[in-house]
Amino acid sequence: MLTNEEKELLEKEVHGYVHREAAKISVLNKLQEWRGWISDETLKEAAEFLEITPDELDSVASFYNLIYRKPVGKKVIHVCDSASCWALGEPEVKAELKKCLNVNMGETTEDGAFTLLPIVCLGNCDNAPTMLVGKELHNRVKPADVKQILVESKEK
Ligand code: FES
């Protein structure tokens, strides 16, 4: 159940919208920030708050790559696998990530620090290959950079 404090903060997200449901992504993002991911229970609470059905909200939540409908690690690594990144070395970067983290795509490391996921074009093609680690965008990533990026990201 949404706490009174959560409701109060979410009211700020819908403020200014003529229709509450226009704030779907903002509300989901806030809840994900607080809870780590969007469980079925959280989805229902958010839908009730937005005065729409859980199915209506789930169609947005499931479509949007940065909303997690399953538990994820402390940080999610999104590796862009669209054309430019793929052509400029994404497969090698991905292989190095899998090796360093000892996971496959879609999995979370044993210590819960990272989840590794693919993502479509991040709109950063001139800096390909690129990946997001949490909220931090990394440009022109080489396999040799991966270990250091992971170490620094864990420290933040
Ligand atoms: S193809 Fe990777 S950022 Fe566009």
Backbone and ligand atoms as CSV (ligand in chain L), in Angstrom:
chain,resi,resn,atom,element,x,y,z
A,1,MET,N,N,0.839,-1.186,0.000
A,1,MET,CA,C,0.000,0.000,0.000
A,1,MET,C,C,0.888,1.256,0.000
A,2,LEU,N,N,0.495,2.258,-0.780
A,2,LEU,CA,C,1.276,3.494,-0.796
A,2,LEU,C,C,1.176,4.169,0.563
A,3,THR,N,N,2.293,4.617,1.069
A,3,THR,CA,C,2.258,5.339,2.343
A,3,THR,C,C,1.736,6.766,2.073
A,4,ASN,N,N,1.357,7.435,3.136
A,4,ASN,CA,C,0.892,8.815,2.968
A,4,ASN,C,C,1.998,9.696,2.390
A,5,GLU,N,N,3.215,9.422,2.837
A,5,GLU,CA,C,4.348,10.209,2.337
A,5,GLU,C,C,4.556,9.969,0.832
A,6,GLU,N,N,4.456,8.677,0.431
A,6,GLU,CA,C,4.592,8.363,-1.002
A,6,GLU,C,C,3.489,9.048,-1.809
A,7,LYS,N,N,2.257,8.983,-1.284
A,7,LYS,CA,C,1.142,9.620,-1.998
A,7,LYS,C,C,1.383,11.120,-2.165
A,8,GLU,N,N,1.865,11.705,-1.102
A,8,GLU,CA,C,2.132,13.149,-1.133
A,8,GLU,C,C,3.179,13.483,-2.202
A,9,LEU,N,N,4.259,12.677,-2.241
A,9,LEU,CA,C,5.318,12.925,-3.225
A,9,LEU,C,C,4.833,12.638,-4.647
A,10,LEU,N,N,3.999,11.603,-4.790
A,10,LEU,CA,C,3.486,11.281,-6.128
A,10,LEU,C,C,2.506,12.341,-6.614
A,11,GLU,N,N,1.806,12.972,-5.685
A,11,GLU,CA,C,0.894,14.059,-6.090
A,11,GLU,C,C,1.677,15.159,-6.801
A,12,LYS,N,N,2.929,15.357,-6.396
A,12,LYS,CA,C,3.766,16.373,-7.056
A,12,LYS,C,C,4.062,15.966,-8.500
A,13,GLU,N,N,4.153,14.641,-8.740
A,13,GLU,CA,C,4.428,14.151,-10.101
A,13,GLU,C,C,3.241,14.379,-11.031
A,14,VAL,N,N,2.039,14.267,-10.502
A,14,VAL,CA,C,0.845,14.421,-11.366
A,14,VAL,C,C,0.387,15.870,-11.444
A,15,HIS,N,N,0.904,16.687,-10.541
A,15,HIS,CA,C,0.521,18.097,-10.516
A,15,HIS,C,C,0.848,18.735,-11.871
A,16,GLY,N,N,-0.087,19.476,-12.410
A,16,GLY,CA,C,0.178,20.151,-13.683
A,16,GLY,C,C,-0.338,19.382,-14.887
A,17,TYR,N,N,-0.634,18.100,-14.708
A,17,TYR,CA,C,-1.226,17.327,-15.809
A,17,TYR,C,C,-2.750,17.463,-15.726
A,18,VAL,N,N,-3.392,17.651,-16.867
A,18,VAL,CA,C,-4.854,17.737,-16.882
A,18,VAL,C,C,-5.428,16.379,-16.480
A,19,HIS,N,N,-4.841,15.305,-17.015
A,19,HIS,CA,C,-5.286,13.953,-16.671
A,19,HIS,C,C,-4.162,13.267,-15.894
A,20,ARG,N,N,-4.501,12.701,-14.748
A,20,ARG,CA,C,-3.494,12.043,-13.898
A,20,ARG,C,C,-2.710,10.979,-14.666
A,21,GLU,N,N,-3.402,10.265,-15.539
A,21,GLU,CA,C,-2.757,9.142,-16.220
A,21,GLU,C,C,-1.597,9.572,-17.129
A,22,ALA,N,N,-1.543,10.849,-17.462
A,22,ALA,CA,C,-0.442,11.340,-18.294
A,22,ALA,C,C,0.894,11.243,-17.545
A,23,ALA,N,N,0.815,11.062,-16.238
A,23,ALA,CA,C,2.043,10.984,-15.430
A,23,ALA,C,C,2.459,9.540,-15.171
A,24,LYS,N,N,2.001,8.610,-16.012
A,24,LYS,CA,C,2.295,7.176,-15.796
A,24,LYS,C,C,3.786,6.925,-15.594
A,25,ILE,N,N,4.596,7.392,-16.551
A,25,ILE,CA,C,6.036,7.104,-16.493
A,25,ILE,C,C,6.674,7.766,-15.270
A,26,SER,N,N,6.292,8.992,-15.000
A,26,SER,CA,C,6.874,9.690,-13.834
A,26,SER,C,C,6.560,8.944,-12.549
A,27,VAL,N,N,5.318,8.490,-12.424
A,27,VAL,CA,C,4.921,7.775,-11.202
A,27,VAL,C,C,5.657,6.433,-11.112
A,28,LEU,N,N,5.736,5.720,-12.218
A,28,LEU,CA,C,6.459,4.438,-12.206
A,28,LEU,C,C,7.940,4.646,-11.885
A,29,ASN,N,N,8.516,5.686,-12.462
A,29,ASN,CA,C,9.932,5.970,-12.183
A,29,ASN,C,C,10.170,6.251,-10.708
A,30,LYS,N,N,9.297,7.039,-10.111
A,30,LYS,CA,C,9.446,7.363,-8.682
A,30,LYS,C,C,9.339,6.094,-7.837
A,31,LEU,N,N,8.328,5.298,-8.126
A,31,LEU,CA,C,8.140,4.079,-7.330
A,31,LEU,C,C,9.323,3.131,-7.497
A,32,GLN,N,N,9.838,3.073,-8.721
A,32,GLN,CA,C,10.995,2.207,-8.963
A,32,GLN,C,C,12.227,2.726,-8.216
A,33,GLU,N,N,12.365,4.026,-8.174
A,33,GLU,CA,C,13.481,4.642,-7.431
A,33,GLU,C,C,13.404,4.231,-5.954
A,34,TRP,N,N,12.209,4.187,-5.403
A,34,TRP,CA,C,12.033,3.860,-3.982
A,34,TRP,C,C,12.088,2.364,-3.715
A,35,ARG,N,N,11.552,1.569,-4.632
A,35,ARG,CA,C,11.386,0.137,-4.358
A,35,ARG,C,C,12.299,-0.775,-5.182
A,36,GLY,N,N,13.039,-0.203,-6.122
A,36,GLY,CA,C,13.990,-0.999,-6.895
A,36,GLY,C,C,13.421,-1.581,-8.179
A,37,TRP,N,N,12.148,-1.947,-8.159
A,37,TRP,CA,C,11.498,-2.495,-9.353
A,37,TRP,C,C,9.980,-2.386,-9.153
A,38,ILE,N,N,9.226,-2.714,-10.219
A,38,ILE,CA,C,7.771,-2.567,-10.154
A,38,ILE,C,C,7.132,-3.960,-10.073
A,39,SER,N,N,6.805,-4.360,-8.861
A,39,SER,CA,C,6.131,-5.649,-8.662
A,39,SER,C,C,4.664,-5.519,-9.073
A,40,ASP,N,N,3.961,-6.647,-9.151
A,40,ASP,CA,C,2.523,-6.605,-9.473
A,40,ASP,C,C,1.781,-5.756,-8.451
A,41,GLU,N,N,2.181,-5.899,-7.184
A,41,GLU,CA,C,1.524,-5.159,-6.113
A,41,GLU,C,C,1.741,-3.647,-6.286
A,42,THR,N,N,2.974,-3.284,-6.585
A,42,THR,CA,C,3.282,-1.854,-6.800
A,42,THR,C,C,2.529,-1.327,-8.014
A,43,LEU,N,N,2.456,-2.157,-9.055
A,43,LEU,CA,C,1.741,-1.741,-10.266
A,43,LEU,C,C,0.279,-1.446,-9.943
A,44,LYS,N,N,-0.327,-2.320,-9.144
A,44,LYS,CA,C,-1.739,-2.121,-8.757
A,44,LYS,C,C,-1.914,-0.832,-7.969
A,45,GLU,N,N,-1.004,-0.595,-7.037
A,45,GLU,CA,C,-1.082,0.622,-6.222
A,45,GLU,C,C,-0.943,1.874,-7.091
A,46,ALA,N,N,0.003,1.804,-8.048
A,46,ALA,CA,C,0.230,2.950,-8.926
A,46,ALA,C,C,-0.993,3.183,-9.815
A,47,ALA,N,N,-1.583,2.095,-10.318
A,47,ALA,CA,C,-2.762,2.216,-11.179
A,47,ALA,C,C,-3.922,2.851,-10.412
A,48,GLU,N,N,-4.090,2.405,-9.190
A,48,GLU,CA,C,-5.162,2.967,-8.357
A,48,GLU,C,C,-4.924,4.465,-8.153
A,49,PHE,N,N,-3.679,4.803,-7.874
A,49,PHE,CA,C,-3.327,6.208,-7.661
A,49,PHE,C,C,-3.615,7.034,-8.924
A,50,LEU,N,N,-3.325,6.436,-10.090
A,50,LEU,CA,C,-3.502,7.161,-11.362
A,50,LEU,C,C,-4.934,7.070,-11.898
A,51,GLU,N,N,-5.759,6.294,-11.184
A,51,GLU,CA,C,-7.168,6.105,-11.567
A,51,GLU,C,C,-7.301,5.462,-12.942
A,52,ILE,N,N,-6.476,4.440,-13.176
A,52,ILE,CA,C,-6.581,3.633,-14.389
A,52,ILE,C,C,-6.490,2.164,-13.970
A,53,THR,N,N,-6.643,1.247,-14.921
A,53,THR,CA,C,-6.583,-0.170,-14.558
A,53,THR,C,C,-5.116,-0.629,-14.542
A,54,PRO,N,N,-4.822,-1.681,-13.758
A,54,PRO,CA,C,-3.456,-2.225,-13.766
A,54,PRO,C,C,-3.017,-2.644,-15.178
A,55,ASP,N,N,-3.947,-3.179,-15.969
A,55,ASP,CA,C,-3.590,-3.594,-17.335
A,55,ASP,C,C,-3.154,-2.406,-18.192
A,56,GLU,N,N,-3.869,-1.300,-18.058
A,56,GLU,CA,C,-3.487,-0.097,-18.818
A,56,GLU,C,C,-2.080,0.355,-18.436
A,57,LEU,N,N,-1.806,0.310,-17.136
A,57,LEU,CA,C,-0.488,0.749,-16.682
A,57,LEU,C,C,0.593,-0.263,-17.073
A,58,ASP,N,N,0.249,-1.543,-17.023
A,58,ASP,CA,C,1.236,-2.578,-17.358
A,58,ASP,C,C,1.642,-2.488,-18.832
A,59,SER,N,N,0.728,-2.056,-19.693
A,59,SER,CA,C,1.089,-1.958,-21.115
A,59,SER,C,C,2.202,-0.927,-21.301
A,60,VAL,N,N,2.219,0.100,-20.476
A,60,VAL,CA,C,3.289,1.098,-20.539
A,60,VAL,C,C,4.538,0.551,-19.843
A,61,ALA,N,N,4.341,-0.010,-18.665
A,61,ALA,CA,C,5.475,-0.509,-17.866
A,61,ALA,C,C,6.249,-1.584,-18.619
A,62,SER,N,N,5.536,-2.459,-19.315
A,62,SER,CA,C,6.200,-3.556,-20.021
A,62,SER,C,C,6.890,-3.074,-21.293
A,63,PHE,N,N,6.399,-1.991,-21.856
A,63,PHE,CA,C,6.961,-1.475,-23.106
A,63,PHE,C,C,8.230,-0.673,-22.859
A,64,TYR,N,N,8.264,0.024,-21.748
A,64,TYR,CA,C,9.345,0.968,-21.463
A,64,TYR,C,C,10.545,0.217,-20.874
A,65,ASN,N,N,11.680,0.278,-21.603
A,65,ASN,CA,C,12.869,-0.510,-21.230
A,65,ASN,C,C,13.454,-0.198,-19.854
A,66,LEU,N,N,13.207,0.995,-19.376
A,66,LEU,CA,C,13.850,1.388,-18.124
A,66,LEU,C,C,12.952,1.193,-16.907
A,67,ILE,N,N,11.805,0.565,-17.123
A,67,ILE,CA,C,10.950,0.168,-16.000
A,67,ILE,C,C,11.125,-1.343,-15.843
A,68,TYR,N,N,11.466,-1.756,-14.638
A,68,TYR,CA,C,11.770,-3.172,-14.407
A,68,TYR,C,C,10.595,-3.866,-13.739
A,69,ARG,N,N,10.070,-4.878,-14.407
A,69,ARG,CA,C,8.931,-5.635,-13.880
A,69,ARG,C,C,9.374,-6.894,-13.144
A,70,LYS,N,N,10.695,-7.067,-13.066
A,70,LYS,CA,C,11.263,-8.178,-12.285
A,70,LYS,C,C,12.366,-7.586,-11.412
A,71,PRO,N,N,12.707,-8.245,-10.312
A,71,PRO,CA,C,13.772,-7.705,-9.460
A,71,PRO,C,C,15.082,-7.560,-10.233
A,72,VAL,N,N,15.798,-6.494,-9.945
A,72,VAL,CA,C,17.097,-6.250,-10.588
A,72,VAL,C,C,18.146,-5.977,-9.514
A,73,GLY,N,N,19.397,-5.947,-9.937
A,73,GLY,CA,C,20.476,-5.639,-9.014
A,73,GLY,C,C,20.479,-4.162,-8.631
A,74,LYS,N,N,21.438,-3.809,-7.803
A,74,LYS,CA,C,21.540,-2.429,-7.330
A,74,LYS,C,C,21.672,-1.465,-8.518
A,75,LYS,N,N,22.438,-1.875,-9.514
A,75,LYS,CA,C,22.544,-1.083,-10.744
A,75,LYS,C,C,22.266,-1.984,-11.937
A,76,VAL,N,N,21.608,-1.397,-12.948
A,76,VAL,CA,C,21.357,-2.148,-14.175
A,76,VAL,C,C,22.306,-1.630,-15.252
A,77,ILE,N,N,22.950,-2.572,-15.916
A,77,ILE,CA,C,23.809,-2.212,-17.050
A,77,ILE,C,C,23.009,-2.487,-18.313
A,78,HIS,N,N,22.755,-1.432,-19.072
A,78,HIS,CA,C,22.050,-1.571,-20.345
A,78,HIS,C,C,23.075,-1.427,-21.457
A,79,VAL,N,N,23.266,-2.494,-22.216
A,79,VAL,CA,C,24.213,-2.460,-23.329
A,79,VAL,C,C,23.432,-2.255,-24.620
A,80,CYS,N,N,23.737,-1.183,-25.333
A,80,CYS,CA,C,23.029,-0.914,-26.590
A,80,CYS,C,C,23.468,-1.938,-27.634
A,81,ASP,N,N,22.471,-2.626,-28.222
A,81,ASP,CA,C,22.814,-3.619,-29.246
A,81,ASP,C,C,22.220,-3.263,-30.607
A,82,SER,N,N,21.925,-1.969,-30.799
A,82,SER,CA,C,21.444,-1.532,-32.113
A,82,SER,C,C,22.612,-1.366,-33.084
A,83,ALA,N,N,22.276,-1.044,-34.336
A,83,ALA,CA,C,23.237,-1.152,-35.445
A,83,ALA,C,C,24.613,-0.526,-35.223
A,84,SER,N,N,24.663,0.759,-34.874
A,84,SER,CA,C,25.975,1.426,-34.767
A,84,SER,C,C,26.826,0.785,-33.676
A,85,CYS,N,N,26.225,0.549,-32.526
A,85,CYS,CA,C,26.988,-0.038,-31.418
A,85,CYS,C,C,27.424,-1.458,-31.764
A,86,TRP,N,N,26.512,-2.192,-32.357
A,86,TRP,CA,C,26.839,-3.568,-32.735
A,86,TRP,C,C,28.020,-3.576,-33.703
A,87,ALA,N,N,27.976,-2.700,-34.729
A,87,ALA,CA,C,29.027,-2.682,-35.752
A,87,ALA,C,C,30.374,-2.220,-35.186
A,88,LEU,N,N,30.335,-1.418,-34.137
A,88,LEU,CA,C,31.587,-0.843,-33.613
A,88,LEU,C,C,32.113,-1.549,-32.364
A,89,GLY,N,N,31.587,-2.738,-32.081
A,89,GLY,CA,C,32.232,-3.526,-31.025
A,89,GLY,C,C,31.359,-3.979,-29.868
A,90,GLU,N,N,30.054,-3.749,-29.959
A,90,GLU,CA,C,29.173,-4.178,-28.851
A,90,GLU,C,C,29.311,-5.663,-28.523
A,91,PRO,N,N,29.432,-6.571,-29.505
A,91,PRO,CA,C,29.536,-7.990,-29.139
A,91,PRO,C,C,30.751,-8.281,-28.245
A,92,GLU,N,N,31.868,-7.613,-28.509
A,92,GLU,CA,C,33.078,-7.844,-27.707
A,92,GLU,C,C,32.914,-7.231,-26.303
A,93,VAL,N,N,32.304,-6.066,-26.242
A,93,VAL,CA,C,32.075,-5.420,-24.937
A,93,VAL,C,C,31.133,-6.287,-24.108
A,94,LYS,N,N,30.089,-6.767,-24.744
A,94,LYS,CA,C,29.115,-7.616,-24.051
A,94,LYS,C,C,29.785,-8.897,-23.535
A,95,ALA,N,N,30.632,-9.483,-24.359
A,95,ALA,CA,C,31.324,-10.713,-23.948
A,95,ALA,C,C,32.188,-10.445,-22.721
A,96,GLU,N,N,32.860,-9.296,-22.708
A,96,GLU,CA,C,33.722,-8.948,-21.570
A,96,GLU,C,C,32.880,-8.708,-20.314
A,97,LEU,N,N,31.756,-8.049,-20.473
A,97,LEU,CA,C,30.856,-7.821,-19.330
A,97,LEU,C,C,30.388,-9.156,-18.746
A,98,LYS,N,N,29.968,-10.046,-19.621
A,98,LYS,CA,C,29.490,-11.363,-19.169
A,98,LYS,C,C,30.589,-12.112,-18.421
A,99,LYS,N,N,31.798,-11.998,-18.950
A,99,LYS,CA,C,32.937,-12.680,-18.319
A,99,LYS,C,C,33.249,-12.064,-16.951
A,100,CYS,N,N,33.350,-10.749,-16.896
A,100,CYS,CA,C,33.702,-10.072,-15.630
A,100,CYS,C,C,32.619,-10.269,-14.567
A,101,LEU,N,N,31.361,-10.253,-14.988
A,101,LEU,CA,C,30.257,-10.337,-14.019
A,101,LEU,C,C,29.826,-11.779,-13.754
A,102,ASN,N,N,30.286,-12.681,-14.627
A,102,ASN,CA,C,29.905,-14.083,-14.520
A,102,ASN,C,C,28.390,-14.277,-14.607
A,103,VAL,N,N,27.781,-13.556,-15.550
A,103,VAL,CA,C,26.337,-13.693,-15.790
A,103,VAL,C,C,26.083,-13.695,-17.291
A,104,ASN,N,N,24.892,-14.124,-17.668
A,104,ASN,CA,C,24.434,-13.979,-19.040
A,104,ASN,C,C,23.512,-12.773,-19.110
A,105,MET,N,N,23.145,-12.393,-20.316
A,105,MET,CA,C,22.213,-11.278,-20.468
A,105,MET,C,C,20.917,-11.629,-19.729
A,106,GLY,N,N,20.374,-10.653,-19.036
A,106,GLY,CA,C,19.120,-10.869,-18.305
A,106,GLY,C,C,19.331,-11.359,-16.882
A,107,GLU,N,N,20.586,-11.570,-16.504
A,107,GLU,CA,C,20.853,-12.105,-15.162
A,107,GLU,C,C,21.456,-11.050,-14.237
A,108,THR,N,N,21.380,-11.366,-12.944
A,108,THR,CA,C,21.929,-10.486,-11.907
A,108,THR,C,C,23.120,-11.180,-11.248
A,109,THR,N,N,24.143,-10.397,-10.930
A,109,THR,CA,C,25.338,-10.984,-10.304
A,109,THR,C,C,24.985,-11.571,-8.936
A,110,GLU,N,N,25.793,-12.499,-8.501
A,110,GLU,CA,C,25.544,-13.199,-7.244
A,110,GLU,C,C,25.453,-12.251,-6.048
A,111,ASP,N,N,26.248,-11.178,-6.091
A,111,ASP,CA,C,26.219,-10.218,-4.971
A,111,ASP,C,C,25.105,-9.181,-5.113
A,112,GLY,N,N,24.309,-9.289,-6.167
A,112,GLY,CA,C,23.181,-8.366,-6.355
A,112,GLY,C,C,23.594,-6.972,-6.804
A,113,ALA,N,N,24.859,-6.810,-7.193
A,113,ALA,CA,C,25.335,-5.468,-7.555
A,113,ALA,C,C,24.861,-5.028,-8.943
A,114,PHE,N,N,24.856,-5.951,-9.911
A,114,PHE,CA,C,24.541,-5.563,-11.291
A,114,PHE,C,C,23.579,-6.548,-11.954
A,115,THR,N,N,22.717,-5.988,-12.798
A,115,THR,CA,C,21.915,-6.798,-13.720
A,115,THR,C,C,22.315,-6.368,-15.121
A,116,LEU,N,N,22.478,-7.338,-15.992
A,116,LEU,CA,C,22.936,-7.055,-17.358
A,116,LEU,C,C,21.774,-7.216,-18.343
A,117,LEU,N,N,21.452,-6.130,-19.038
A,117,LEU,CA,C,20.325,-6.163,-19.978
A,117,LEU,C,C,20.688,-5.476,-21.297
A,118,PRO,N,N,20.087,-5.936,-22.393
A,118,PRO,CA,C,20.287,-5.226,-23.661
A,118,PRO,C,C,19.321,-4.039,-23.729
A,119,ILE,N,N,19.624,-3.105,-24.596
A,119,ILE,CA,C,18.687,-1.992,-24.827
A,119,ILE,C,C,18.834,-1.562,-26.277
A,120,VAL,N,N,17.770,-1.022,-26.824
A,120,VAL,CA,C,17.847,-0.504,-28.194
A,120,VAL,C,C,18.489,0.878,-28.159
A,121,CYS,N,N,18.778,1.400,-29.329
A,121,CYS,CA,C,19.525,2.654,-29.501
A,121,CYS,C,C,19.246,3.695,-28.413
A,122,LEU,N,N,20.336,4.137,-27.792
A,122,LEU,CA,C,20.236,5.132,-26.723
A,122,LEU,C,C,20.336,6.555,-27.279
A,123,GLY,N,N,20.375,6.676,-28.601
A,123,GLY,CA,C,20.478,8.003,-29.213
A,123,GLY,C,C,21.867,8.597,-29.027
A,124,ASN,N,N,22.835,7.740,-28.858
A,124,ASN,CA,C,24.205,8.190,-28.596
A,124,ASN,C,C,25.149,7.532,-29.611
A,125,CYS,N,N,24.628,7.319,-30.826
A,125,CYS,CA,C,25.325,6.515,-31.836
A,125,CYS,C,C,26.704,7.055,-32.201
A,126,ASP,N,N,26.886,8.373,-32.164
A,126,ASP,CA,C,28.207,8.902,-32.526
A,126,ASP,C,C,29.260,8.572,-31.476
A,127,ASN,N,N,28.833,8.016,-30.359
A,127,ASN,CA,C,29.788,7.578,-29.326
A,127,ASN,C,C,29.746,6.060,-29.134
A,128,ALA,N,N,29.321,5.355,-30.172
A,128,ALA,CA,C,29.207,3.897,-30.101
A,128,ALA,C,C,30.570,3.225,-29.966
A,129,PRO,N,N,30.640,2.075,-29.316
A,129,PRO,CA,C,29.556,1.418,-28.587
A,129,PRO,C,C,29.334,2.065,-27.217
A,130,THR,N,N,28.103,2.065,-26.820
A,130,THR,CA,C,27.752,2.795,-25.623
A,130,THR,C,C,26.910,1.932,-24.688
A,131,MET,N,N,26.984,2.258,-23.403
A,131,MET,CA,C,26.157,1.530,-22.435
A,131,MET,C,C,25.836,2.422,-21.244
A,132,LEU,N,N,24.731,2.108,-20.600
A,132,LEU,CA,C,24.313,2.814,-19.398
A,132,LEU,C,C,24.631,1.922,-18.210
A,133,VAL,N,N,25.297,2.494,-17.209
A,133,VAL,CA,C,25.512,1.746,-15.967
A,133,VAL,C,C,24.796,2.554,-14.889
A,134,GLY,N,N,23.668,2.054,-14.429
A,134,GLY,CA,C,22.802,2.878,-13.593
A,134,GLY,C,C,22.331,4.038,-14.454
A,135,LYS,N,N,22.610,5.254,-14.001
A,135,LYS,CA,C,22.193,6.428,-14.786
A,135,LYS,C,C,23.353,7.017,-15.583
A,136,GLU,N,N,24.518,6.367,-15.482
A,136,GLU,CA,C,25.714,6.918,-16.119
A,136,GLU,C,C,25.947,6.329,-17.506
A,137,LEU,N,N,26.071,7.228,-18.480
A,137,LEU,CA,C,26.288,6.806,-19.860
A,137,LEU,C,C,27.793,6.688,-20.129
A,138,HIS,N,N,28.206,5.570,-20.715
A,138,HIS,CA,C,29.625,5.374,-21.058
A,138,HIS,C,C,29.763,5.334,-22.570
A,139,ASN,N,N,30.725,6.114,-23.079
A,139,ASN,CA,C,30.909,6.277,-24.522
A,139,ASN,C,C,32.109,5.496,-25.045
A,140,ARG,N,N,31.988,5.097,-26.302
A,140,ARG,CA,C,33.106,4.441,-27.016
A,140,ARG,C,C,33.804,3.399,-26.141
A,141,VAL,N,N,32.999,2.534,-25.578
A,141,VAL,CA,C,33.520,1.544,-24.628
A,141,VAL,C,C,34.308,0.459,-25.360
A,142,LYS,N,N,35.464,0.146,-24.809
A,142,LYS,CA,C,36.285,-0.951,-25.348
A,142,LYS,C,C,36.271,-2.073,-24.321
A,143,PRO,N,N,36.451,-3.314,-24.768
A,143,PRO,CA,C,36.479,-4.420,-23.801
A,143,PRO,C,C,37.468,-4.162,-22.660
A,144,ALA,N,N,38.602,-3.532,-22.988
A,144,ALA,CA,C,39.630,-3.272,-21.966
A,144,ALA,C,C,39.166,-2.264,-20.903
A,145,ASP,N,N,38.103,-1.493,-21.204
A,145,ASP,CA,C,37.600,-0.489,-20.241
A,145,ASP,C,C,36.648,-1.104,-19.214
A,146,VAL,N,N,36.105,-2.257,-19.548
A,146,VAL,CA,C,34.979,-2.800,-18.791
A,146,VAL,C,C,35.283,-2.987,-17.302
A,147,LYS,N,N,36.400,-3.622,-17.008
A,147,LYS,CA,C,36.723,-3.920,-15.599
A,147,LYS,C,C,36.754,-2.639,-14.766
A,148,GLN,N,N,37.435,-1.619,-15.275
A,148,GLN,CA,C,37.559,-0.354,-14.552
A,148,GLN,C,C,36.186,0.321,-14.368
A,149,ILE,N,N,35.371,0.281,-15.400
A,149,ILE,CA,C,34.023,0.872,-15.307
A,149,ILE,C,C,33.243,0.189,-14.185
A,150,LEU,N,N,33.355,-1.119,-14.107
A,150,LEU,CA,C,32.619,-1.866,-13.074
A,150,LEU,C,C,33.132,-1.521,-11.679
A,151,VAL,N,N,34.452,-1.459,-11.547
A,151,VAL,CA,C,35.039,-1.140,-10.230
A,151,VAL,C,C,34.591,0.248,-9.782
A,152,GLU,N,N,34.697,1.225,-10.681
A,152,GLU,CA,C,34.319,2.608,-10.330
A,152,GLU,C,C,32.832,2.708,-10.026
A,153,SER,N,N,32.041,2.002,-10.784
A,153,SER,CA,C,30.591,2.064,-10.585
A,153,SER,C,C,30.187,1.469,-9.234
A,154,LYS,N,N,30.867,0.434,-8.819
A,154,LYS,CA,C,30.565,-0.205,-7.523
A,154,LYS,C,C,30.891,0.727,-6.376
A,155,GLU,N,N,31.902,1.577,-6.572
A,155,GLU,CA,C,32.337,2.490,-5.505
A,155,GLU,C,C,31.394,3.672,-5.338
A,156,LYS,N,N,30.605,3.966,-6.374
A,156,LYS,CA,C,29.723,5.163,-6.320
A,156,LYS,C,C,28.444,4.880,-5.562
L,1,FES,S1,S,23.109,2.357,-31.918
L,1,FES,FE1,FE,23.841,2.415,-29.891
L,1,FES,S2,S,23.415,4.430,-29.271
L,1,FES,FE2,FE,22.530,4.315,-31.231
